[in-house]
Amino acid sequence: MRREGRTQRFSARWKWRSVRLGRFLGPGFLLAGLVALAVAVARNEASLALVFVVPVVIASGPLAVLGILLIFVGFFLTFLSWSAGPLPPMPGPAEAPSGAPPEPTRSRRWGGVLFLGPIPLVFGSDPQVTRMMLVLGVILFLALLVLTIALFLF
């Protein structure tokens, strides 16, 4: 009896870890594709261009083609793994001790910055987070402006 319980706990932990590690498979492929593409550009097997705001890759070698394929697979796997829902709860003690007070639930605060061309659009769950996102958007806009001017000067 005791051995069965141990085996079930081990298999539950392994399942949780494999699901957790599987979530990083897509970003891993994406990163590997970007590295392969960077190496291909360094070896003159590919060239990069920017058409409006869309990056364009012109591949002339197998490493560049491999990089492009890895990037597509990475996007696909990331979409599949992150759209599957939240992670399953980690196996642990079934119930909290009866004398312990329940943990207070914290409300989640969120926000983001979306760039449409050079214009940042900000949003947030409350005014304080929205202000922080606005500051982040202005900083990113100024960094983009400085890098664009530096590109044309040098």
C-alpha positions as CSV (number, residue, x, y, z in Angstrom):
1,M,0.0,0.0,0.0
2,R,2.7,2.5,1.0
3,R,4.7,1.8,-2.2
4,E,1.6,2.6,-4.4
5,G,1.1,6.0,-2.8
6,R,4.8,6.8,-3.3
7,T,4.6,5.8,-7.0
8,Q,1.4,7.9,-7.5
9,R,3.1,10.9,-5.9
10,F,6.2,10.4,-8.1
11,S,4.1,10.1,-11.3
12,A,2.1,13.2,-10.4
13,R,5.2,15.2,-9.8
14,W,6.8,14.0,-13.1
15,K,3.6,14.9,-15.0
16,W,3.6,18.4,-13.5
17,R,7.3,18.9,-14.3
18,S,6.9,17.6,-17.9
19,V,4.0,20.0,-18.5
20,R,5.9,22.8,-17.0
21,L,9.0,22.1,-19.1
22,G,6.9,21.6,-22.2
23,R,5.7,25.2,-22.0
24,F,9.3,26.3,-22.8
25,L,9.7,24.2,-25.9
26,G,8.2,26.8,-28.2
27,P,10.2,29.7,-26.9
28,G,13.3,27.4,-27.1
29,F,12.7,26.7,-30.8
30,L,12.1,30.4,-31.4
31,L,15.4,31.3,-29.7
32,A,17.3,28.6,-31.6
33,G,15.8,30.0,-34.9
34,L,16.9,33.5,-34.0
35,V,20.4,32.3,-33.2
36,A,20.6,30.3,-36.4
37,L,19.4,33.3,-38.4
38,A,22.0,35.6,-36.7
39,V,24.8,33.1,-37.5
40,A,23.5,32.9,-41.1
41,V,23.6,36.7,-41.4
42,A,27.1,36.8,-40.0
43,R,28.2,34.2,-42.6
44,N,26.5,36.1,-45.4
45,E,24.0,33.3,-46.0
46,A,21.1,35.7,-45.3
47,S,20.3,39.4,-45.4
48,L,17.8,41.4,-43.3
49,A,15.7,44.3,-44.4
50,L,12.9,46.3,-42.8
51,V,9.9,47.1,-45.0
52,F,7.8,49.7,-43.1
53,V,7.7,47.8,-39.7
54,V,7.9,44.3,-41.0
55,P,11.3,42.5,-40.9
56,V,12.2,40.7,-44.1
57,V,14.8,37.9,-44.4
58,I,16.3,37.0,-47.7
59,A,17.9,33.5,-47.3
60,S,20.5,32.1,-49.6
61,G,21.9,29.3,-47.5
62,P,20.6,26.3,-45.6
63,L,21.3,27.8,-42.2
64,A,19.1,30.7,-42.9
65,V,16.3,28.4,-44.1
66,L,16.7,26.3,-40.9
67,G,16.5,29.5,-38.8
68,I,13.3,30.6,-40.5
69,L,11.7,27.1,-40.1
70,L,12.7,27.0,-36.4
71,I,11.1,30.5,-35.8
72,F,7.8,29.3,-37.4
73,V,7.8,26.1,-35.4
74,G,8.6,28.1,-32.2
75,F,5.7,30.5,-32.8
76,F,3.4,27.6,-33.5
77,L,4.5,25.6,-30.4
78,T,4.3,28.7,-28.2
79,F,0.8,29.4,-29.4
80,L,-0.3,25.8,-28.7
81,S,1.3,25.5,-25.3
82,W,0.3,28.9,-23.8
83,S,-3.2,28.7,-25.1
84,A,-3.8,25.4,-23.3
85,G,-4.7,27.2,-20.1
86,P,-3.1,27.5,-16.7
87,L,-0.6,25.0,-15.3
88,P,-2.1,22.2,-13.3
89,P,-1.5,22.6,-9.5
90,M,1.6,21.2,-8.1
91,P,1.0,18.0,-6.1
92,G,1.5,18.6,-2.4
93,P,-0.4,18.3,0.9
94,A,-4.1,17.9,0.2
95,E,-5.3,20.3,2.9
96,A,-3.9,23.0,5.0
97,P,-3.7,22.6,8.8
98,S,-7.0,23.4,10.5
99,G,-5.5,26.0,12.8
100,A,-3.9,28.1,10.0
101,P,-5.8,31.2,8.9
102,P,-6.8,31.2,5.2
103,E,-4.5,33.2,2.9
104,P,-6.0,36.5,1.8
105,T,-6.6,36.7,-2.0
106,R,-4.7,39.4,-3.7
107,S,-6.2,41.1,-6.7
108,R,-4.0,41.0,-9.8
109,R,-2.9,44.2,-11.5
110,W,-1.9,44.2,-15.1
111,G,-1.1,46.5,-17.9
112,G,0.7,46.7,-21.3
113,V,2.1,48.8,-24.0
114,L,1.2,48.2,-27.7
115,F,3.0,50.1,-30.4
116,L,1.2,50.9,-33.6
117,G,4.1,52.2,-35.6
118,P,5.8,54.7,-33.5
119,I,2.8,55.5,-31.3
120,P,2.4,53.7,-28.0
121,L,-1.0,52.6,-26.8
122,V,-1.2,51.9,-23.1
123,F,-3.7,50.0,-21.0
124,G,-4.0,48.8,-17.5
125,S,-6.3,47.4,-14.8
126,D,-6.1,50.6,-12.7
127,P,-4.8,54.2,-13.1
128,Q,-1.5,53.6,-11.3
129,V,-0.6,50.6,-13.6
130,T,-1.7,52.6,-16.6
131,R,0.6,55.5,-15.6
132,M,3.5,53.1,-15.2
133,M,2.8,51.7,-18.7
134,L,2.6,55.2,-20.1
135,V,6.1,56.0,-18.7
136,L,7.4,52.7,-20.1
137,G,5.9,53.5,-23.5
138,V,7.5,57.0,-23.5
139,I,10.9,55.4,-22.6
140,L,10.6,52.8,-25.3
141,F,9.5,55.4,-27.8
142,L,12.6,57.6,-26.9
143,A,14.9,54.6,-27.2
144,L,13.4,53.8,-30.6
145,L,13.9,57.4,-31.7
146,V,17.5,57.5,-30.5
147,L,18.3,54.1,-32.2
148,T,16.7,55.2,-35.4
149,I,18.6,58.5,-35.5
150,A,21.9,56.7,-34.6
151,L,21.3,54.2,-37.5
152,F,21.1,57.0,-40.0
153,L,24.0,59.0,-38.6
154,F,26.5,56.1,-38.4
